[in-house]
Amino acid sequence: MRVPFFQVDAFTSQRFAGNPAAVMVLPSFPDDATMQAIAAENNLAETAFLVLQLGQYHLRWFTPTVEVPLCGHATLATAAVIMERLNLGLDEVVFQTASGPLPVTRSSDGYVMDFPSRPSDIVAPPHGIAKALGVAPMEVHVNQYNYLAVLDHAKTVRDLAPDFVAIAGLDRPGIIVTAPGDDGYDFVSRYFAPAKGIPEDPVTGAAHCMLAPFWAARLKKTTFHGYQASRRGGEIDCQLVGDRVNLVGHCVFYLEGQAEI
């Protein structure tokens, strides 16, 4: 069958920046092996699979190698597809996902996503993390999803050249690195997840669900302007609201067509 296919640059207002996501609009979810094969074929950090069922939008996300429980940029891209292509009258959509209902609202500042917060705890640096990053972190935090390594300067984050094989050997699927911001940003970050088939993710909404509560405690405020310093780069405005994080970003359409599956 042929299904609508979109490729959207998320967390950016300029094409060829931010994080590209594929969005597949399906009548129903095929088996997991088929979705994984499609995501591998698309070869982007994430492919979002969207199904409208009984008046509700159901959403799942796959990297080229695994399904993930939460993805920011592909959710942002899917919201843009719905509100700018499929249903122009909508200003809000709620996705039913493995992480619960995720509302996305269109605003004058872009799209606002309401995601669960992911607090973390400080731990002793795990064995091998300094070798994996190529620099010893000042401190390390962890939750069930990722490590978060705090570095001394934004330039250290920007210049980092990690060992992806060593990172893949850590006991968490990904590692966020962060430092106080420069150039007007509250903080800068990067995200590495080679164990999930993503050596470096260009801009990561889910990582900011961990970054927001961390920097809220450190900076004593709840609203942030962050920059993810990958090669493509991307900006995320985020706000900690209780146990939720609001993430704000723009999208640019790059490719529209049909896929045969």
C-alpha positions in Angstrom: 0.0 0.0 0.0 1.0 3.6 -0.5 0.9 5.9 2.6 1.7 9.6 3.1 5.3 10.3 4.0 6.9 13.5 5.3 10.4 14.5 6.3 10.4 17.5 8.6 13.3 19.5 10.2 12.3 20.0 13.8 13.5 22.5 16.4 14.5 24.9 13.8 13.1 27.7 11.6 15.7 27.0 8.9 15.8 24.1 6.5 18.8 21.7 6.9 19.2 22.5 10.6 17.6 21.1 13.7 16.7 17.4 13.7 15.1 15.7 10.7 12.3 13.2 11.4 10.3 11.0 9.1 6.5 10.9 9.7 4.5 8.0 8.2 0.7 8.3 8.3 -0.8 4.8 8.5 -4.3 3.3 8.6 -3.1 0.9 11.4 0.2 -0.1 12.9 1.9 -2.9 11.0 3.9 -5.5 13.0 7.0 -4.2 14.9 9.4 -5.8 12.5 7.9 -3.9 9.5 8.1 -0.6 11.4 11.7 -1.3 12.4 12.6 -2.1 8.8 10.9 1.1 7.6 12.8 3.2 10.2 16.1 1.5 9.2 15.3 2.3 5.5 14.6 5.9 6.3 17.9 6.1 8.2 17.0 9.1 10.3 17.3 9.5 14.1 13.6 8.8 14.4 10.6 7.7 12.3 7.2 8.5 13.7 4.3 6.2 12.9 0.9 8.0 13.2 -2.4 6.2 13.3 -5.9 7.9 13.7 -8.1 5.4 15.5 -11.5 6.1 17.0 -10.9 9.8 16.9 -7.5 9.6 18.7 -4.0 10.1 17.3 -1.7 7.2 18.3 2.0 7.7 17.9 5.1 5.4 18.1 8.7 6.2 17.4 11.6 4.0 16.0 15.3 4.8 15.6 17.1 2.8 12.9 17.6 0.0 15.4 15.0 0.2 18.3 11.6 1.5 19.4 11.9 4.3 22.0 9.4 5.3 24.7 9.6 9.0 24.1 10.8 11.3 21.3 10.6 15.1 21.2 11.6 16.1 17.7 9.5 13.4 15.9 6.5 14.4 18.0 7.0 18.0 17.1 7.3 17.0 13.4 4.1 14.9 13.6 2.2 17.8 15.2 3.2 20.0 12.3 2.1 17.4 9.8 -1.3 17.2 11.4 -1.9 20.9 11.9 -0.2 22.2 8.7 -1.1 19.4 6.2 -3.8 16.9 7.5 -6.2 19.1 9.5 -5.6 22.8 9.1 -8.3 23.7 11.6 -6.6 22.2 14.6 -4.5 24.2 17.0 -4.0 21.3 19.5 -3.5 17.6 19.2 -3.1 15.0 21.9 -1.0 11.9 21.0 -1.6 8.6 22.7 1.9 7.1 23.4 3.9 4.7 25.5 4.7 7.7 27.7 1.0 8.6 28.2 -1.0 11.4 26.5 1.2 14.1 25.0 -0.5 17.4 24.2 1.0 19.7 21.5 -0.4 23.2 21.0 0.3 25.7 18.2 1.2 29.1 19.5 2.8 32.3 18.2 6.1 31.0 19.4 5.9 27.7 17.6 4.6 24.4 18.8 4.4 23.7 22.6 4.8 20.1 23.7 3.8 19.0 27.2 6.1 16.1 28.2 6.8 14.2 31.4 9.8 15.5 33.5 12.7 13.1 34.0 14.4 14.0 37.2 17.8 12.4 38.0 20.1 11.7 40.9 23.8 12.4 41.3 26.1 9.3 41.3 29.7 8.5 41.3 31.1 8.6 37.7 30.6 5.1 36.3 33.7 3.2 35.2 34.8 4.2 31.7 32.8 7.4 31.3 35.8 9.6 31.2 37.4 7.5 28.5 34.1 7.4 26.6 33.8 11.2 26.6 37.5 12.0 26.3 37.2 14.3 29.3 36.4 13.7 33.0 33.0 15.2 33.9 32.7 17.4 36.9 29.7 15.4 38.1 27.4 12.7 36.8 23.6 12.3 37.2 21.5 9.3 36.2 17.9 8.1 35.8 16.5 5.0 34.1 16.9 6.5 30.7 20.3 8.3 30.4 23.4 9.5 32.1 23.9 13.3 32.3 27.6 14.4 32.5 28.2 18.0 33.6 31.2 19.6 32.0 33.1 22.8 32.9 32.5 25.0 29.9 30.2 25.3 26.9 33.3 25.2 24.7 34.2 21.8 26.2 30.7 20.5 25.2 31.0 22.0 21.7 34.5 20.5 21.1 33.8 17.1 22.5 34.9 14.1 20.3 33.6 11.1 22.2 34.4 7.4 21.7 31.0 6.0 20.5 32.0 2.4 21.0 32.8 3.1 24.6 29.6 5.0 25.1 27.6 2.1 23.7 29.2 -0.1 26.4 27.8 2.0 29.3 24.8 0.7 31.2 22.4 3.4 30.0 21.3 3.7 26.3 22.4 7.3 26.1 24.4 10.1 27.6 23.7 13.8 27.7 26.6 16.2 28.2 25.8 19.7 29.4 27.5 22.9 30.7 26.4 26.5 31.5 25.5 28.3 28.4 27.3 30.8 26.2 26.0 33.2 23.5 22.9 34.0 25.6 21.8 30.4 26.2 21.1 29.2 29.7 22.8 25.9 29.0 24.3 23.9 26.1 24.1 20.2 25.6 24.8 17.3 23.3 23.3 13.8 23.2 25.0 10.5 22.2 23.1 7.2 21.9 25.0 4.8 19.7 23.4 1.8 21.5 20.1 3.0 20.0 21.6 3.4 16.5 22.1 7.2 16.9 25.8 8.1 17.4 24.8 11.7 18.0 21.3 13.0 17.9 21.1 16.6 16.4 18.4 18.0 18.7 16.8 15.9 21.4 13.5 16.9 23.1 13.5 13.9 25.5 16.9 14.9 26.7 15.5 18.2 27.8 13.0 16.4 30.0 16.1 15.5 32.1 18.0 18.8 31.5 15.1 21.0 32.6 14.8 19.7 36.2 18.6 19.5 36.5 19.1 23.1 35.5 16.1 24.3 37.5 17.8 23.1 40.7 21.1 24.5 39.6 20.0 27.9 38.3 17.0 28.4 40.6 14.5 29.2 37.8 12.1 27.2 35.7 12.3 28.7 32.2 15.3 28.1 29.9 16.7 28.8 26.5 18.9 25.9 25.6 21.1 25.1 22.6 22.0 21.6 21.5 25.5 22.0 20.0 25.5 19.2 17.4 26.8 19.8 13.8 23.2 20.8 12.7 22.4 22.5 16.0 19.1 23.5 17.4 17.4 25.7 20.0 14.8 24.6 22.5 12.9 26.8 24.9 11.7 24.8 27.9 9.8 25.3 31.1 9.6 23.1 34.1 5.9 23.0 35.3 5.6 20.7 38.3 6.3 17.2 37.0 6.0 18.2 33.4 8.3 20.0 30.9 7.0 22.3 28.2 9.2 22.2 25.1 8.8 24.9 22.4 10.1 24.6 18.8 9.5 25.3 15.2 9.4 23.0 12.2 10.3 23.3 8.5 9.0 20.8 5.9 11.6 19.3 3.6 10.0 16.4 1.8 6.4 15.3 1.1 5.3 12.3 -0.9 4.2 8.7 -0.6 5.9 5.6 0.6 5.1 2.1 -0.6 5.1 -0.5 2.2 
